[in-house]
Amino acid sequence: MSDERIESQWWFNDKTHTVEQGPQSPQRDRIGPFETREEAEHALDRIKANNEQWDEES
């Protein structure tokens, strides 16, 4: 992935619970990348939904 593409992506910072454009924080604190700010804002909702689905499948 090119640097330009990475810089245009969105990330959710799990430590601060904020959205960042481009990888501003250490990788261990970021969830993503996401194509849009809105997707990044809902990162925890997506994780919760995925976990619930996986629990149902187990």
C-alpha distance matrix in Angstrom:
0.0 3.8 6.7 8.3 6.5 6.7 10.2 11.2 10.9 14.1 15.3 18.8 20.4 22.7 24.9 25.7 25.1 23.4 20.4 18.0 15.5 12.6 12.9 16.5 18.1 17.9 15.6 18.9 20.0 17.1 16.7 13.7 11.4 13.5 13.4 16.7 18.9 21.5 19.4 18.7 22.4 23.3 21.2 24.4 26.1 23.4 23.7 27.4 27.5 25.4 27.7 30.8 29.7 29.0 32.4 34.1 32.7 33.9
3.8 0.0 3.8 5.3 5.2 6.3 8.7 10.1 11.1 14.6 16.2 19.9 21.3 24.0 25.9 26.3 26.0 23.8 20.7 17.8 14.9 11.9 12.7 15.9 18.1 18.4 16.8 20.5 21.2 18.4 18.6 15.7 13.2 15.1 14.5 17.3 19.3 22.3 20.8 19.9 23.4 24.9 23.0 26.3 28.2 25.8 26.2 30.0 30.2 28.4 30.7 33.7 32.8 32.4 35.7 37.4 36.2 37.4
6.7 3.8 0.0 3.8 5.4 5.1 6.1 8.7 10.1 13.2 14.7 18.3 19.3 22.3 23.7 23.9 24.0 21.6 18.7 15.4 12.5 9.3 10.1 12.8 15.4 16.0 15.1 18.9 19.3 16.9 17.6 15.2 12.9 15.0 14.7 16.9 18.2 21.5 20.4 19.0 22.3 24.2 22.4 25.6 27.8 25.8 26.2 29.9 30.5 28.9 31.1 34.2 33.6 33.2 36.4 38.3 37.4 38.5
8.3 5.3 3.8 0.0 3.8 5.5 5.2 6.4 9.0 12.4 14.7 18.5 19.9 23.2 24.8 24.5 24.2 21.4 18.2 15.0 11.5 9.1 11.3 13.7 16.8 18.1 17.4 21.1 21.0 18.1 18.6 15.8 13.2 14.3 13.2 15.1 16.5 19.9 19.3 18.3 21.4 23.5 22.3 25.8 27.5 25.7 26.6 30.2 30.5 29.3 31.8 34.6 34.0 34.0 37.2 38.9 38.1 39.5
6.5 5.2 5.4 3.8 0.0 3.8 5.4 5.2 6.6 10.3 12.8 16.6 18.6 21.6 23.7 23.5 22.7 20.3 16.8 14.1 10.9 8.8 10.9 14.0 16.7 17.8 16.4 19.9 19.8 16.5 16.3 13.1 10.3 11.2 9.9 12.4 14.5 17.5 16.4 15.7 19.1 20.8 19.5 23.1 24.6 22.5 23.5 27.1 27.2 26.0 28.5 31.3 30.5 30.6 33.8 35.4 34.6 36.2
6.7 6.3 5.1 5.5 3.8 0.0 3.8 5.4 5.4 8.4 10.0 13.7 15.3 18.3 20.2 20.3 19.8 17.6 14.4 11.6 8.8 6.0 7.3 10.7 13.0 14.0 12.7 16.2 16.1 13.0 13.2 10.5 8.0 9.9 10.0 12.3 13.6 16.7 15.4 14.0 17.4 19.2 17.4 20.8 22.8 20.9 21.4 25.0 25.6 24.3 26.5 29.5 29.0 28.9 32.0 33.8 33.2 34.4
10.2 8.7 6.1 5.2 5.4 3.8 0.0 3.8 5.6 8.1 10.1 13.7 15.0 18.4 19.9 19.3 19.1 16.3 13.2 9.8 6.6 4.0 6.8 9.1 12.3 14.2 13.7 17.3 16.5 13.7 14.5 12.2 9.9 11.2 10.9 12.1 12.6 16.2 15.8 14.1 16.9 19.4 18.2 21.5 23.5 22.2 22.9 26.3 27.1 26.3 28.4 31.2 31.2 31.3 34.1 36.1 35.7 37.0
11.2 10.1 8.7 6.4 5.2 5.4 3.8 0.0 3.8 6.8 10.0 13.6 15.7 19.0 21.0 20.1 19.2 16.3 12.7 10.0 6.4 5.9 9.3 11.6 14.6 16.8 16.0 19.3 18.2 14.9 14.8 12.0 9.5 9.4 8.1 9.0 10.2 13.6 13.5 12.5 15.3 17.7 17.0 20.6 22.1 20.7 22.1 25.4 25.7 25.1 27.7 30.2 29.9 30.4 33.4 34.9 34.7 36.3
10.9 11.1 10.1 9.0 6.6 5.4 5.6 3.8 0.0 3.8 6.8 10.5 13.0 16.1 18.4 18.0 16.7 14.2 10.6 8.6 5.9 5.5 8.1 11.0 13.2 15.1 13.8 16.7 15.5 12.0 11.3 8.3 5.8 5.8 5.5 7.0 8.3 11.4 10.5 9.3 12.6 14.5 13.5 17.1 18.7 17.1 18.3 21.7 22.1 21.4 23.9 26.4 26.2 26.7 29.6 31.2 31.0 32.6
14.1 14.6 13.2 12.4 10.3 8.4 8.1 6.8 3.8 0.0 3.8 7.0 9.9 12.9 15.3 14.6 13.0 10.6 6.9 5.7 4.5 5.9 7.9 10.0 11.7 13.9 12.8 15.2 13.3 9.8 9.0 6.9 5.5 4.9 6.2 6.0 5.7 8.8 8.1 6.0 9.0 11.3 10.4 13.9 15.7 14.6 15.8 19.0 19.7 19.5 21.7 24.2 24.4 25.1 27.7 29.4 29.6 31.1
15.3 16.2 14.7 14.7 12.8 10.0 10.1 10.0 6.8 3.8 0.0 3.8 6.4 9.3 11.8 11.6 10.2 8.5 5.7 5.2 6.2 6.9 6.9 8.7 9.2 11.1 9.9 11.7 9.6 6.1 5.7 4.9 5.2 6.1 9.0 9.0 7.9 10.2 8.9 5.6 8.4 10.4 8.6 11.5 14.0 13.2 13.6 16.8 18.2 17.8 19.5 22.2 22.9 23.2 25.5 27.7 28.0 29.1
18.8 19.9 18.3 18.5 16.6 13.7 13.7 13.6 10.5 7.0 3.8 0.0 3.8 6.0 8.9 8.7 6.7 5.9 4.6 6.3 8.9 10.2 9.6 10.3 9.6 11.5 10.6 11.2 8.3 5.6 5.0 6.5 8.0 8.5 11.6 10.9 8.9 10.2 9.1 5.3 6.7 8.5 6.6 8.6 11.6 11.6 11.7 14.3 16.3 16.4 17.6 20.2 21.4 21.8 23.7 26.0 26.7 27.7
20.4 21.3 19.3 19.9 18.6 15.3 15.0 15.7 13.0 9.9 6.4 3.8 0.0 3.8 5.5 5.6 5.2 5.3 6.1 7.1 10.4 11.1 9.5 9.1 7.3 9.0 9.1 9.1 5.5 4.5 6.3 8.9 10.7 11.9 15.1 14.4 12.2 13.7 12.8 9.0 9.7 11.5 9.5 10.3 13.8 14.3 13.5 15.9 18.5 18.5 19.0 21.8 23.4 23.4 24.9 27.6 28.4 28.9
22.7 24.0 22.3 23.2 21.6 18.3 18.4 19.0 16.1 12.9 9.3 6.0 3.8 0.0 3.8 5.8 5.1 7.4 9.1 10.8 14.0 14.7 12.7 12.5 10.0 10.6 10.2 8.7 5.4 5.9 6.8 10.2 12.7 13.9 17.4 16.8 14.7 15.4 14.1 10.7 10.9 11.6 9.2 8.7 12.4 13.2 11.7 13.6 16.6 16.7 16.5 19.3 21.3 21.1 22.2 25.1 26.2 26.3
24.9 25.9 23.7 24.8 23.7 20.2 19.9 21.0 18.4 15.3 11.8 8.9 5.5 3.8 0.0 3.8 5.8 8.2 10.7 12.0 15.5 16.0 13.7 12.5 9.5 10.1 10.9 9.1 5.7 7.9 10.0 13.5 15.6 17.1 20.4 19.7 17.3 18.3 17.5 13.9 13.6 14.9 12.9 12.1 15.8 16.9 15.2 16.8 20.1 20.2 19.7 22.4 24.7 24.3 25.1 28.2 29.3 29.1
25.7 26.3 23.9 24.5 23.5 20.3 19.3 20.1 18.0 14.6 11.6 8.7 5.6 5.8 3.8 0.0 3.8 5.4 8.8 10.4 14.1 15.3 13.8 12.0 9.9 11.7 13.1 12.1 8.4 9.6 11.6 14.5 16.2 17.1 20.0 18.6 15.7 16.8 16.8 13.2 12.3 14.3 13.1 12.7 16.0 17.6 16.7 18.1 21.1 21.8 21.6 24.0 26.3 26.5 27.3 30.1 31.5 31.6
25.1 26.0 24.0 24.2 22.7 19.8 19.1 19.2 16.7 13.0 10.2 6.7 5.2 5.1 5.8 3.8 0.0 3.8 7.0 9.8 13.4 15.2 14.3 13.3 11.7 13.6 14.1 13.3 9.5 9.5 10.2 12.8 14.7 14.9 17.7 16.1 13.1 13.6 13.6 10.2 8.8 10.6 9.8 9.4 12.4 14.3 13.8 15.0 17.9 18.9 19.1 21.2 23.4 24.0 24.8 27.4 28.9 29.4
23.4 23.8 21.6 21.4 20.3 17.6 16.3 16.3 14.2 10.6 8.5 5.9 5.3 7.4 8.2 5.4 3.8 0.0 3.8 6.6 10.2 12.5 12.3 11.1 10.5 13.3 14.1 14.3 10.5 9.7 10.6 12.3 13.5 13.4 15.7 13.8 10.5 11.7 12.4 9.0 7.7 10.7 10.5 11.3 14.0 15.4 15.7 17.3 19.7 20.6 21.4 23.5 25.3 26.1 27.4 29.7 31.0 31.8
20.4 20.7 18.7 18.2 16.8 14.4 13.2 12.7 10.6 6.9 5.7 4.6 6.1 9.1 10.7 8.8 7.0 3.8 0.0 3.8 6.9 9.6 10.2 9.9 10.4 13.4 13.5 14.6 11.3 9.2 9.5 10.1 10.6 10.2 12.1 10.2 7.1 9.1 9.7 6.3 6.2 9.7 9.5 11.5 13.9 14.6 15.4 17.6 19.4 20.0 21.4 23.6 24.9 25.8 27.5 29.6 30.6 31.7
18.0 17.8 15.4 15.0 14.1 11.6 9.8 10.0 8.6 5.7 5.2 6.3 7.1 10.8 12.0 10.4 9.8 6.6 3.8 0.0 3.8 6.1 7.1 6.7 8.3 11.6 12.1 14.0 11.2 9.0 10.1 10.0 9.9 10.2 11.8 10.5 8.1 11.2 11.6 8.4 9.5 12.8 12.1 14.6 17.1 17.2 17.8 20.4 22.1 22.3 23.8 26.3 27.3 27.8 29.9 32.0 32.7 33.8
15.5 14.9 12.5 11.5 10.9 8.8 6.6 6.4 5.9 4.5 6.2 8.9 10.4 14.0 15.5 14.1 13.4 10.2 6.9 3.8 0.0 3.8 6.7 7.3 10.1 13.2 13.3 15.9 13.8 11.0 11.8 10.5 9.2 9.4 10.0 9.2 7.8 11.5 11.9 9.5 11.4 14.5 13.9 16.9 19.1 18.6 19.6 22.5 23.7 23.6 25.5 28.1 28.6 29.2 31.6 33.5 33.9 35.2
12.6 11.9 9.3 9.1 8.8 6.0 4.0 5.9 5.5 5.9 6.9 10.2 11.1 14.7 16.0 15.3 15.2 12.5 9.6 6.1 3.8 0.0 3.8 5.8 8.8 11.2 11.1 14.4 13.0 10.3 11.5 10.0 8.5 10.0 10.8 11.3 10.8 14.4 14.0 11.5 14.1 16.7 15.4 18.4 20.8 19.8 20.3 23.6 24.8 24.2 26.0 28.9 29.2 29.4 31.9 34.1 34.0 35.1
12.9 12.7 10.1 11.3 10.9 7.3 6.8 9.3 8.1 7.9 6.9 9.6 9.5 12.7 13.7 13.8 14.3 12.3 10.2 7.1 6.7 3.8 0.0 3.8 5.8 7.5 7.5 10.9 10.0 7.8 9.9 9.3 8.6 11.2 13.0 13.8 13.1 16.4 15.4 12.4 15.0 17.3 15.3 17.8 20.7 19.7 19.5 22.8 24.5 23.5 24.9 28.0 28.6 28.3 30.7 33.1 33.0 33.7
16.5 15.9 12.8 13.7 14.0 10.7 9.1 11.6 11.0 10.0 8.7 10.3 9.1 12.5 12.5 12.0 13.3 11.1 9.9 6.7 7.3 5.8 3.8 0.0 3.8 6.9 8.7 11.5 9.9 8.9 11.7 12.0 11.8 14.0 15.8 15.8 14.3 17.5 17.2 13.9 15.6 18.4 16.7 18.7 21.9 21.5 21.2 24.2 26.2 25.6 26.7 29.8 30.7 30.5 32.6 35.2 35.4 35.9
18.1 18.1 15.4 16.8 16.7 13.0 12.3 14.6 13.2 11.7 9.2 9.6 7.3 10.0 9.5 9.9 11.7 10.5 10.4 8.3 10.1 8.8 5.8 3.8 0.0 3.8 6.3 8.2 6.5 6.8 10.4 11.7 12.4 14.9 17.4 17.5 15.9 18.6 17.9 14.3 15.8 18.1 15.9 17.3 20.8 20.6 19.7 22.5 25.0 24.3 24.8 28.0 29.3 28.7 30.5 33.4 33.7 33.9
17.9 18.4 16.0 18.1 17.8 14.0 14.2 16.8 15.1 13.9 11.1 11.5 9.0 10.6 10.1 11.7 13.6 13.3 13.4 11.6 13.2 11.2 7.5 6.9 3.8 0.0 3.8 5.5 5.6 6.9 10.5 12.2 13.1 16.2 19.1 19.8 18.5 21.0 19.7 16.2 18.0 19.8 17.0 18.1 21.7 21.2 19.7 22.6 25.1 24.0 24.2 27.7 28.8 27.8 29.6 32.7 32.7 32.6
15.6 16.8 15.1 17.4 16.4 12.7 13.7 16.0 13.8 12.8 9.9 10.6 9.1 10.2 10.9 13.1 14.1 14.1 13.5 12.1 13.3 11.1 7.5 8.7 6.3 3.8 0.0 3.8 5.4 5.3 8.1 9.5 10.6 14.1 17.2 18.4 17.7 20.0 18.0 14.8 17.2 18.4 15.2 16.5 19.9 18.9 17.2 20.4 22.7 21.1 21.5 25.1 25.9 24.7 26.8 29.8 29.5 29.5
18.9 20.5 18.9 21.1 19.9 16.2 17.3 19.3 16.7 15.2 11.7 11.2 9.1 8.7 9.1 12.1 13.3 14.3 14.6 14.0 15.9 14.4 10.9 11.5 8.2 5.5 3.8 0.0 3.8 5.8 8.3 10.9 12.8 16.0 19.4 20.4 19.4 21.1 19.1 15.8 17.7 18.4 15.0 15.4 19.0 18.3 16.0 18.9 21.5 20.0 19.7 23.3 24.5 23.1 24.7 28.0 28.0 27.5
20.0 21.2 19.3 21.0 19.8 16.1 16.5 18.2 15.5 13.3 9.6 8.3 5.5 5.4 5.7 8.4 9.5 10.5 11.3 11.2 13.8 13.0 10.0 9.9 6.5 5.6 5.4 3.8 0.0 3.8 7.0 10.1 12.1 14.7 18.1 18.4 16.9 18.5 16.9 13.4 14.7 15.8 12.8 13.1 16.9 16.8 14.9 17.5 20.3 19.4 19.3 22.6 24.1 23.3 24.7 27.9 28.3 28.1
17.1 18.4 16.9 18.1 16.5 13.0 13.7 14.9 12.0 9.8 6.1 5.6 4.5 5.9 7.9 9.6 9.5 9.7 9.2 9.0 11.0 10.3 7.8 8.9 6.8 6.9 5.3 5.8 3.8 0.0 3.8 6.4 8.4 10.9 14.3 14.8 13.7 15.4 13.6 10.2 12.1 13.3 10.3 11.6 15.0 14.4 13.1 16.2 18.5 17.5 18.1 21.4 22.5 22.0 23.9 26.7 26.9 27.3
16.7 18.6 17.6 18.6 16.3 13.2 14.5 14.8 11.3 9.0 5.7 5.0 6.3 6.8 10.0 11.6 10.2 10.6 9.5 10.1 11.8 11.5 9.9 11.7 10.4 10.5 8.1 8.3 7.0 3.8 0.0 3.8 6.5 8.5 12.2 13.0 12.3 13.4 10.9 8.0 10.4 10.7 7.3 9.0 12.1 10.9 9.8 13.2 15.1 14.0 15.1 18.3 19.1 18.7 20.9 23.5 23.7 24.3
13.7 15.7 15.2 15.8 13.1 10.5 12.2 12.0 8.3 6.9 4.9 6.5 8.9 10.2 13.5 14.5 12.8 12.3 10.1 10.0 10.5 10.0 9.3 12.0 11.7 12.2 9.5 10.9 10.1 6.4 3.8 0.0 2.9 5.2 8.9 10.4 10.7 12.1 9.3 7.2 10.6 10.9 8.0 10.8 13.1 11.2 11.1 14.7 15.7 14.5 16.3 19.3 19.5 19.4 22.1 24.2 24.1 25.1
11.4 13.2 12.9 13.2 10.3 8.0 9.9 9.5 5.8 5.5 5.2 8.0 10.7 12.7 15.6 16.2 14.7 13.5 10.6 9.9 9.2 8.5 8.6 11.8 12.4 13.1 10.6 12.8 12.1 8.4 6.5 2.9 0.0 3.8 6.8 9.0 10.0 11.9 9.3 7.7 11.5 12.2 9.9 13.2 15.1 13.0 13.4 17.0 17.7 16.4 18.6 21.5 21.3 21.4 24.2 26.2 25.8 27.1
13.5 15.1 15.0 14.3 11.2 9.9 11.2 9.4 5.8 4.9 6.1 8.5 11.9 13.9 17.1 17.1 14.9 13.4 10.2 10.2 9.4 10.0 11.2 14.0 14.9 16.2 14.1 16.0 14.7 10.9 8.5 5.2 3.8 0.0 3.8 5.6 7.3 8.7 6.0 5.7 9.4 10.0 8.7 12.4 13.5 11.5 13.0 16.3 16.4 15.7 18.4 20.8 20.5 21.2 24.1 25.5 25.5 27.2
13.4 14.5 14.7 13.2 9.9 10.0 10.9 8.1 5.5 6.2 9.0 11.6 15.1 17.4 20.4 20.0 17.7 15.7 12.1 11.8 10.0 10.8 13.0 15.8 17.4 19.1 17.2 19.4 18.1 14.3 12.2 8.9 6.8 3.8 0.0 3.8 7.1 8.6 7.0 8.0 11.2 12.0 11.7 15.5 16.0 14.0 16.1 19.2 18.8 18.3 21.4 23.4 22.7 23.8 26.8 27.9 27.7 29.8
16.7 17.3 16.9 15.1 12.4 12.3 12.1 9.0 7.0 6.0 9.0 10.9 14.4 16.8 19.7 18.6 16.1 13.8 10.2 10.5 9.2 11.3 13.8 15.8 17.5 19.8 18.4 20.4 18.4 14.8 13.0 10.4 9.0 5.6 3.8 0.0 3.8 5.4 5.3 6.5 8.8 10.3 11.0 14.7 15.0 13.8 16.3 18.9 18.7 19.0 21.9 23.6 23.4 24.9 27.6 28.6 28.9 31.1
18.9 19.3 18.2 16.5 14.5 13.6 12.6 10.2 8.3 5.7 7.9 8.9 12.2 14.7 17.3 15.7 13.1 10.5 7.1 8.1 7.8 10.8 13.1 14.3 15.9 18.5 17.7 19.4 16.9 13.7 12.3 10.7 10.0 7.3 7.1 3.8 0.0 3.8 5.5 5.1 6.2 8.8 10.0 13.3 14.0 13.8 16.0 18.4 18.7 19.5 22.0 23.7 24.1 25.6 27.9 29.1 29.9 31.8
21.5 22.3 21.5 19.9 17.5 16.7 16.2 13.6 11.4 8.8 10.2 10.2 13.7 15.4 18.3 16.8 13.6 11.7 9.1 11.2 11.5 14.4 16.4 17.5 18.6 21.0 20.0 21.1 18.5 15.4 13.4 12.1 11.9 8.7 8.6 5.4 3.8 0.0 3.8 5.4 5.0 6.5 8.9 11.8 11.6 11.7 14.5 16.3 16.3 17.6 20.2 21.4 21.8 23.7 25.8 26.8 27.8 30.0
19.4 20.8 20.4 19.3 16.4 15.4 15.8 13.5 10.5 8.1 8.9 9.1 12.8 14.1 17.5 16.8 13.6 12.4 9.7 11.6 11.9 14.0 15.4 17.2 17.9 19.7 18.0 19.1 16.9 13.6 10.9 9.3 9.3 6.0 7.0 5.3 5.5 3.8 0.0 3.8 5.4 5.3 6.4 9.9 9.7 8.8 11.6 13.8 13.6 14.4 17.2 18.6 18.8 20.4 22.8 23.9 24.6 26.7
18.7 19.9 19.0 18.3 15.7 14.0 14.1 12.5 9.3 6.0 5.6 5.3 9.0 10.7 13.9 13.2 10.2 9.0 6.3 8.4 9.5 11.5 12.4 13.9 14.3 16.2 14.8 15.8 13.4 10.2 8.0 7.2 7.7 5.7 8.0 6.5 5.1 5.4 3.8 0.0 3.8 5.3 5.1 8.6 9.8 9.4 11.1 13.7 14.5 15.0 17.2 19.2 19.8 21.0 23.2 24.8 25.5 27.2
22.4 23.4 22.3 21.4 19.1 17.4 16.9 15.3 12.6 9.0 8.4 6.7 9.7 10.9 13.6 12.3 8.8 7.7 6.2 9.5 11.4 14.1 15.0 15.6 15.8 18.0 17.2 17.7 14.7 12.1 10.4 10.6 11.5 9.4 11.2 8.8 6.2 5.0 5.4 3.8 0.0 3.8 5.7 7.9 8.8 9.8 11.7 13.3 14.4 15.8 17.7 19.1 20.3 21.9 23.6 25.1 26.4 28.0
23.3 24.9 24.2 23.5 20.8 19.2 19.4 17.7 14.5 11.3 10.4 8.5 11.5 11.6 14.9 14.3 10.6 10.7 9.7 12.8 14.5 16.7 17.3 18.4 18.1 19.8 18.4 18.4 15.8 13.3 10.7 10.9 12.2 10.0 12.0 10.3 8.8 6.5 5.3 5.3 3.8 0.0 3.8 5.6 5.2 6.3 8.8 10.0 10.7 12.4 14.4 15.6 16.7 18.5 20.1 21.4 22.9 24.6
21.2 23.0 22.4 22.3 19.5 17.4 18.2 17.0 13.5 10.4 8.6 6.6 9.5 9.2 12.9 13.1 9.8 10.5 9.5 12.1 13.9 15.4 15.3 16.7 15.9 17.0 15.2 15.0 12.8 10.3 7.3 8.0 9.9 8.7 11.7 11.0 10.0 8.9 6.4 5.1 5.7 3.8 0.0 3.8 5.5 5.2 6.3 8.7 10.0 10.6 12.4 14.4 15.4 16.5 18.4 20.2 21.2 22.6
24.4 26.3 25.6 25.8 23.1 20.8 21.5 20.6 17.1 13.9 11.5 8.6 10.3 8.7 12.1 12.7 9.4 11.3 11.5 14.6 16.9 18.4 17.8 18.7 17.3 18.1 16.5 15.4 13.1 11.6 9.0 10.8 13.2 12.4 15.5 14.7 13.3 11.8 9.9 8.6 7.9 5.6 3.8 0.0 3.8 5.4 5.0 6.1 8.6 9.8 10.5 12.3 14.2 15.2 16.4 18.5 20.0 21.0
26.1 28.2 27.8 27.5 24.6 22.8 23.5 22.1 18.7 15.7 14.0 11.6 13.8 12.4 15.8 16.0 12.4 14.0 13.9 17.1 19.1 20.8 20.7 21.9 20.8 21.7 19.9 19.0 16.9 15.0 12.1 13.1 15.1 13.5 16.0 15.0 14.0 11.6 9.7 9.8 8.8 5.2 5.5 3.8 0.0 3.8 5.5 5.1 6.2 8.6 9.9 10.6 12.3 14.3 15.3 16.7 18.6 20.1
23.4 25.8 25.8 25.7 22.5 20.9 22.2 20.7 17.1 14.6 13.2 11.6 14.3 13.2 16.9 17.6 14.3 15.4 14.6 17.2 18.6 19.8 19.7 21.5 20.6 21.2 18.9 18.3 16.8 14.4 10.9 11.2 13.0 11.5 14.0 13.8 13.8 11.7 8.8 9.4 9.8 6.3 5.2 5.4 3.8 0.0 3.8 5.4 5.1 6.1 8.6 9.9 10.6 12.3 14.2 15.5 16.6 18.4
23.7 26.2 26.2 26.6 23.5 21.4 22.9 22.1 18.3 15.8 13.6 11.7 13.5 11.7 15.2 16.7 13.8 15.7 15.4 17.8 19.6 20.3 19.5 21.2 19.7 19.7 17.2 16.0 14.9 13.1 9.8 11.1 13.4 13.0 16.1 16.3 16.0 14.5 11.6 11.1 11.7 8.8 6.3 5.0 5.5 3.8 0.0 3.8 5.5 5.1 6.1 8.6 9.9 10.5 12.2 14.3 15.4 16.5
27.4 30.0 29.9 30.2 27.1 25.0 26.3 25.4 21.7 19.0 16.8 14.3 15.9 13.6 16.8 18.1 15.0 17.3 17.6 20.4 22.5 23.6 22.8 24.2 22.5 22.6 20.4 18.9 17.5 16.2 13.2 14.7 17.0 16.3 19.2 18.9 18.4 16.3 13.8 13.7 13.3 10.0 8.7 6.1 5.1 5.4 3.8 0.0 3.8 5.5 5.1 6.2 8.7 9.9 10.5 12.5 14.4 15.5
27.5 30.2 30.5 30.5 27.2 25.6 27.1 25.7 22.1 19.7 18.2 16.3 18.5 16.6 20.1 21.1 17.9 19.7 19.4 22.1 23.7 24.8 24.5 26.2 25.0 25.1 22.7 21.5 20.3 18.5 15.1 15.7 17.7 16.4 18.8 18.7 18.7 16.3 13.6 14.5 14.4 10.7 10.0 8.6 6.2 5.1 5.5 3.8 0.0 3.8 5.4 5.2 6.2 8.7 9.9 10.7 12.5 14.5
25.4 28.4 28.9 29.3 26.0 24.3 26.3 25.1 21.4 19.5 17.8 16.4 18.5 16.7 20.2 21.8 18.9 20.6 20.0 22.3 23.6 24.2 23.5 25.6 24.3 24.0 21.1 20.0 19.4 17.5 14.0 14.5 16.4 15.7 18.3 19.0 19.5 17.6 14.4 15.0 15.8 12.4 10.6 9.8 8.6 6.1 5.1 5.5 3.8 0.0 3.8 5.5 5.1 6.2 8.6 9.9 10.6 12.4
27.7 30.7 31.1 31.8 28.5 26.5 28.4 27.7 23.9 21.7 19.5 17.6 19.0 16.5 19.7 21.6 19.1 21.4 21.4 23.8 25.5 26.0 24.9 26.7 24.8 24.2 21.5 19.7 19.3 18.1 15.1 16.3 18.6 18.4 21.4 21.9 22.0 20.2 17.2 17.2 17.7 14.4 12.4 10.5 9.9 8.6 6.1 5.1 5.4 3.8 0.0 3.8 5.4 5.1 6.1 8.7 9.9 10.6
30.8 33.7 34.2 34.6 31.3 29.5 31.2 30.2 26.4 24.2 22.2 20.2 21.8 19.3 22.4 24.0 21.2 23.5 23.6 26.3 28.1 28.9 28.0 29.8 28.0 27.7 25.1 23.3 22.6 21.4 18.3 19.3 21.5 20.8 23.4 23.6 23.7 21.4 18.6 19.2 19.1 15.6 14.4 12.3 10.6 9.9 8.6 6.2 5.2 5.5 3.8 0.0 3.8 5.5 5.1 6.3 8.8 10.1
29.7 32.8 33.6 34.0 30.5 29.0 31.2 29.9 26.2 24.4 22.9 21.4 23.4 21.3 24.7 26.3 23.4 25.3 24.9 27.3 28.6 29.2 28.6 30.7 29.3 28.8 25.9 24.5 24.1 22.5 19.1 19.5 21.3 20.5 22.7 23.4 24.1 21.8 18.8 19.8 20.3 16.7 15.4 14.2 12.3 10.6 9.9 8.7 6.2 5.1 5.4 3.8 0.0 3.8 5.4 5.2 6.4 8.8
29.0 32.4 33.2 34.0 30.6 28.9 31.3 30.4 26.7 25.1 23.2 21.8 23.4 21.1 24.3 26.5 24.0 26.1 25.8 27.8 29.2 29.4 28.3 30.5 28.7 27.8 24.7 23.1 23.3 22.0 18.7 19.4 21.4 21.2 23.8 24.9 25.6 23.7 20.4 21.0 21.9 18.5 16.5 15.2 14.3 12.3 10.5 9.9 8.7 6.2 5.1 5.5 3.8 0.0 3.8 5.4 5.0 6.3
32.4 35.7 36.4 37.2 33.8 32.0 34.1 33.4 29.6 27.7 25.5 23.7 24.9 22.2 25.1 27.3 24.8 27.4 27.5 29.9 31.6 31.9 30.7 32.6 30.5 29.6 26.8 24.7 24.7 23.9 20.9 22.1 24.2 24.1 26.8 27.6 27.9 25.8 22.8 23.2 23.6 20.1 18.4 16.4 15.3 14.2 12.2 10.5 9.9 8.6 6.1 5.1 5.4 3.8 0.0 3.8 5.4 5.2
34.1 37.4 38.3 38.9 35.4 33.8 36.1 34.9 31.2 29.4 27.7 26.0 27.6 25.1 28.2 30.1 27.4 29.7 29.6 32.0 33.5 34.1 33.1 35.2 33.4 32.7 29.8 28.0 27.9 26.7 23.5 24.2 26.2 25.5 27.9 28.6 29.1 26.8 23.9 24.8 25.1 21.4 20.2 18.5 16.7 15.5 14.3 12.5 10.7 9.9 8.7 6.3 5.2 5.4 3.8 0.0 3.8 5.6
32.7 36.2 37.4 38.1 34.6 33.2 35.7 34.7 31.0 29.6 28.0 26.7 28.4 26.2 29.3 31.5 28.9 31.0 30.6 32.7 33.9 34.0 33.0 35.4 33.7 32.7 29.5 28.0 28.3 26.9 23.7 24.1 25.8 25.5 27.7 28.9 29.9 27.8 24.6 25.5 26.4 22.9 21.2 20.0 18.6 16.6 15.4 14.4 12.5 10.6 9.9 8.8 6.4 5.0 5.4 3.8 0.0 3.8
33.9 37.4 38.5 39.5 36.2 34.4 37.0 36.3 32.6 31.1 29.1 27.7 28.9 26.3 29.1 31.6 29.4 31.8 31.7 33.8 35.2 35.1 33.7 35.9 33.9 32.6 29.5 27.5 28.1 27.3 24.3 25.1 27.1 27.2 29.8 31.1 31.8 30.0 26.7 27.2 28.0 24.6 22.6 21.0 20.1 18.4 16.5 15.5 14.5 12.4 10.6 10.1 8.8 6.3 5.2 5.6 3.8 0.0
